């Protein structure tokens, strides 16, 4: 399989036998776009539980970034304690996105509702 690279607002994804996210950050251009739309101050902490090589996790983080919602990434492959945190919300897999006491799994319509909660 040929190695391919795609640029996203949060970094670069390298596709090949598997894929990896090279970095997660707001690029200067993307930050300028956010500022044009208006900056938001969010008081609610958003946590995304993820693992390496999780495409659905990457999509969740991409959407949150595009909406200007800051979030903390907790990678289960880096810290096994995060798996216990995910299980406390009643899930075994990822991505799990948490705002306040509400958690949703996956890239679903419930995620949209959770994003609205984060913005309010």
C-alpha positions as CSV (number, residue, x, y, z in Angstrom):
1,X,0.0,0.0,0.0
2,X,1.3,3.4,-0.9
3,X,1.9,5.9,2.0
4,X,-0.3,8.9,1.8
5,X,-0.5,12.0,3.9
6,X,-3.6,14.2,4.6
7,X,-3.5,17.6,6.4
8,X,-6.2,18.3,8.9
9,X,-6.8,21.3,11.2
10,X,-5.4,19.3,14.1
11,X,-2.3,17.9,12.3
12,X,-1.2,15.5,9.7
13,X,-2.4,11.9,9.3
14,X,-0.1,9.4,7.6
15,X,-1.9,6.5,5.9
16,X,-0.2,3.3,5.0
17,X,-0.4,-0.2,6.5
18,X,-1.9,1.7,9.5
19,X,-2.1,5.4,10.1
20,X,-0.7,7.7,12.7
21,X,-1.4,11.3,13.7
22,X,1.8,13.2,13.5
23,X,0.8,16.1,15.7
24,X,-2.3,17.7,17.2
25,X,-2.3,21.4,17.3
26,X,-4.0,24.4,15.9
27,X,-2.1,25.7,12.9
28,X,-1.7,29.4,12.4
29,X,-4.1,29.5,9.5
30,X,-6.7,27.5,11.4
31,X,-6.4,29.7,14.5
32,X,-7.0,32.7,12.2
33,X,-10.2,31.1,10.9
34,X,-11.4,30.4,14.4
35,X,-10.7,34.0,15.4
36,X,-12.7,35.3,12.3
37,X,-15.7,33.1,13.5
38,X,-15.3,34.6,17.0
39,X,-13.6,33.1,19.9
40,X,-15.5,31.2,22.5
41,X,-14.7,30.8,26.1
42,X,-15.9,27.4,27.3
43,X,-16.2,26.6,30.9
44,X,-17.0,23.0,30.5
45,X,-14.2,20.5,30.3
46,X,-14.4,18.2,27.3
47,X,-12.4,14.9,27.4
48,X,-12.0,12.5,24.5
49,X,-10.8,9.0,25.3
50,X,-9.0,7.5,22.4
51,X,-6.4,5.0,21.2
52,X,-3.7,5.0,18.5
53,X,-5.0,3.9,15.1
54,X,-8.6,4.7,15.9
55,X,-10.1,6.4,12.8
56,X,-13.4,7.2,14.5
57,X,-11.4,8.9,17.4
58,X,-9.6,11.0,14.8
59,X,-12.9,12.1,13.3
60,X,-14.3,13.1,16.7
61,X,-11.2,15.2,17.4
62,X,-11.4,16.7,14.0
63,X,-15.1,17.8,14.5
64,X,-14.4,19.2,17.9
65,X,-11.4,21.2,16.5
66,X,-13.5,22.5,13.6
67,X,-16.2,23.7,16.0
68,X,-13.5,25.5,18.2
69,X,-14.2,23.3,21.2
70,X,-11.1,22.7,23.2
71,X,-10.7,19.2,24.6
72,X,-8.3,17.0,26.5
73,X,-7.2,13.8,24.8
74,X,-6.7,10.7,27.0
75,X,-5.0,7.9,25.1
76,X,-5.8,4.4,26.6
77,X,-2.7,2.9,25.0
78,X,-0.5,5.4,27.0
79,X,-2.2,5.1,30.4
80,X,-4.2,2.0,31.4
81,X,-6.0,3.9,34.1
82,X,-8.0,5.7,31.3
83,X,-9.6,2.3,30.5
84,X,-11.0,2.2,34.0
85,X,-12.4,5.7,33.5
86,X,-14.1,4.7,30.3
87,X,-15.6,1.7,32.0
88,X,-17.0,3.9,34.8
89,X,-19.1,5.6,32.0
90,X,-20.4,2.1,30.9
91,X,-18.3,1.7,27.8
92,X,-15.5,-0.7,26.8
93,X,-14.4,0.9,23.5
94,X,-13.4,4.3,22.2
95,X,-13.9,7.0,21.2
96,X,-15.8,8.2,24.3
97,X,-16.4,11.9,24.6
98,X,-17.3,13.4,28.0
99,X,-18.8,16.8,28.9
100,X,-19.7,17.3,32.6
101,X,-21.3,14.0,33.7
102,X,-22.5,13.0,30.3
103,X,-20.6,10.6,28.0
104,X,-21.2,9.3,24.5
105,X,-19.4,6.7,22.5
106,X,-18.6,7.0,18.9
107,X,-19.2,9.6,16.1
108,X,-23.0,9.8,16.4
109,X,-25.8,12.3,16.6
110,X,-25.5,12.1,20.4
111,X,-22.0,13.7,19.9
112,X,-23.7,16.7,18.3
113,X,-25.9,17.1,21.3
114,X,-22.9,16.8,23.6
115,X,-21.1,19.5,21.5
116,X,-24.0,21.8,22.0
117,X,-23.8,21.2,25.7
118,X,-20.1,22.0,25.7
119,X,-20.8,25.3,23.9
120,X,-23.6,26.4,26.3
